[in-house]
C-alpha cells in the first residue's frame, strides 16, 4: 500500500470519519431532514435583538424569528407579532429616528419616544428609505419615483414627477397647424387662453410649496433604469436607456407536464451576442431650478480606446475578404464605448450624507473597464476618480464603493493589484490601500457607525478559510476578529458595539452568532441542524494542495477518503467532482452549495471510491490571474488542472488511472464533457448534469465577458464548446438535463446528443426531467439523477470481479 506522505501539503489533517449505511434514498430525499440555514439576519431598530428567517418544514414558506443576543432565546413570530416586527433599518444623522421596509411599506420609529409610525400603506411596494440631510424628512421610492415624508407635518409629497414622454403643453404646431392659427382667429384666442392658464398654474406652483411639483418631461426616446435622490432633496440622478432597444430573438422553453394538460411555451433569455446590454446614459435633474442636464461619459479615461482593436481588425478583415460587408461594418468600434451603470454588489450611484457629492460606478459594455467618477453638480460633468482595467473582464464581485464619514473621501474595492483590496481616495487624489495583500481577497466592507473602522471578510489565513477582520478607516493593522474559518456574512449592530456573524462548516448550514465588535468569544444564537443529520459520522474533507504541471502553482482541493488509508487497497477507483458556475469556490470551510453532492461523495467512499473536488482555474478565491486564466480559452486550463488532480490521486492515494470517473453540474457538466471529449481515455466514465455544450447559445452577461462575442471572436467559442469535439467520444457519457431549464437551454444537450447519433457513437445516454429547471428541486428527480450516476460509476469505473 502506498500511503500518502503529504505532510507538507495537507492543510487540514483531522482524520476523516467514515460514514456507513448511507443510501441514495436517504441522501437524495427532501433536505428538510438535514435542518435549515439561517437566512437574512438583521438587527432590530434598537439593537437589542436580531431577526432571521428559517424555512418551514414541508413548505417553501420562511418564518420570521426574533432572538435575544444576550440569552440566545429564539421566538418564532406569529402573523400578529410579525405586524409589529422591525425590518433592516437606516438611521438619521443624529440617530434619533430609524426607518425600515416591512411587507413593502415604509415605517419610521422615533428612537427617543419609541413612537412607531406607518408612513405608507399601499398595494405597490416602497423601498430604499433614507433620511434627508437635515433630518426633517424621510425619503423613499416606489419604482423609479421618489417621495418625501415630512416628519413635522406628516405630509407625503413627490420629490419629483418623472414623465417619459414629450411635454404636450410645449409641443409646437407643425406647418399645417401654423397655417390653421394664421387663418382662424378663434383658434388663436383658444390657444392664448390656454397659454395664460398654464402661465398662471406655473406661477402658483412656484409660489405655493403646498402644491405638487411640476413634472419633468424627459421625452419618449428613453426609458428609466434607475433614479437616485440626493439626501438634501436638491438633485436627482436618472439612469436611462434607449426606449426602442430590442434584444434578439429569444428561444422557447417547452413545458410538457403542465397543470392544464396542454403543452405550454415560455420565452427564455436570448443568446450571447444577440442581447448585448442596452447602453445607458445619465441625466442630472436640478429639482430646485427644474432643469435637466445630460451627463456625458466621453471624458472617462480610456473610454475612446478599443481594448479589442487587434482582434477586431483581424475579424473585420476576414469578413471583408469573405464579402460580408454588413457583418464587418457591424463590428466597427464606436468612437466612444457605451457604458452601463455598474450595480453589482455595491450599488451604481452613492450620494454622501450631506447630498452635495455623488459617486457613480460605470462599466464599459465590453467589460474591460470600470470607472468610479463623481459628478460636478455646478458644471454638470463627470469627474473621473478611478479607473480599473482588465485585459480579460472586470470581476462581477469586488465592486463595493462609498463615502467615508464627512463625505469628501471615497472608498472602494479593486483588483488593480491582482487581488481584491480595500482602498480610500480623496477626491482628485491617489488611492491608498488600507486592507488586502498578495495571496488573499478582501470583500464585504462595512464602515462602522462612527466611521473609525472598516470591517471586512478575508481569506488571509488560507484561501479556504474566511473570517471577519477590521482595520482603521485611515489605514493601519488588519486585526482578525472571528475564528470560525467559515464566515459567510456579518452585520454590525446599530451602535457599532456588537457583531452578528453568519457562519457555517462543511456539514453545517449557516448559523448565527454574536460577539463584541472589537473581538472576543462569540455566543452561538441558533442551532437549526437536525440530529438525524448531525448524528451521522460524515467524512471530514481534507484540504490539500495539488501541484500544477502547467505552471499554475498549486490547485486547492478537498479530498474524501476512508478513515484508515493504511488498510485500503493499493489499487482503487476514484471520482473527480467538478463544481459549477466556473467562478465559484467550493474548496472552503464554509458550507458547500453542493449539500446533496457532498453526501454523495460520502456514499462513494462507502462503496470503495476516493473523491477529489478541485477549485480549478477560473474559480473564485484565488485572485485575478487565476480567474482570468480561462479568458478566450474556456475548458482548457481547467482540464489541465483536473488531469493534475487525477495524477495526484494516482501518485498519493493508490488510485488506478484506468478507473477514474468524473461528474459535475452546469459549468461542472461542461467540464465533464470537455474532459471526456478532449482527453479521451483519461476518464473511465463521465456524468454531465445540465451542461452548456455550445457557448454560442448561452447568455451575453456571462459569456461575452470571458469569450467576447461570437461575432467578434468565433474561434474562442469554437475551441471552448464541447459540441466541437463530439467526434472524440469513446468513453461512456451520461447527460442529464431539466427540460424546462431556462438558464442552460436543454437544446444544448439535445444538440450534442444528435451529433453523437450522426457520428455513430456508442455508450452515451441522455436523461431528461420534465419538471426541473437548472437547479433541481424535486426529491424524486434528485434520486433518479444520482441513481443513474451511481450505476454509471459502478458499471464503468468501479472494478468488476
Secondary structure by P-SEA (a helix, b strand, c coil): cccccccccccccccbbbbcccccccccccccccccccccccccccccccccccccccccbbbbbbbcccccccccccaaaaaaccccccccccccbbbbbcccbbbbbcccccccccccccccccccccccccccccccccccbbbbbbccccbbbbcbbbbcccccccccccaaaaaaaaccaaaaaaaaaaaaaaaaaaaaaaacccccccccccccccccccccccccccbbbbbbccccccccbbbbbbbcccccccbbbbbcccccccccccbbbbbbbccccbbbbbbbcccccccccccaaaaaaaaaaaaaaacaaaaaaaaccccbbbbcccccccccccccccccbbbbbbbbccccbbbbbbbcccccbbbbcbbbbbcccccccccbbbbccccccccccccccccbbbbbbcccbbbbbcccccccccccccccccccbbbbbbccccccbbbbbbcccccccccccccccccccccccccccbbbbbcccccccbbbbbccccccbbbbccccccccccccccccccbbbbbbccccccccbbbbbccccccccccbbbbbbbbccccccccccccccaaaaaaaaaaaaaabbbbbbbbcccccccccccccccccccaaaaaaaaaaaaaaaaacccccccbbbbbcccaaaaaaaaaaacccccccbbbbcccccccccccccccccccccccccaaaaaaacccccccccccbbbbbbccccccccaaaaaaaaaaaaaacccccbbbbbcccccccccaaaaaaaaaaaaaaaaccccccc
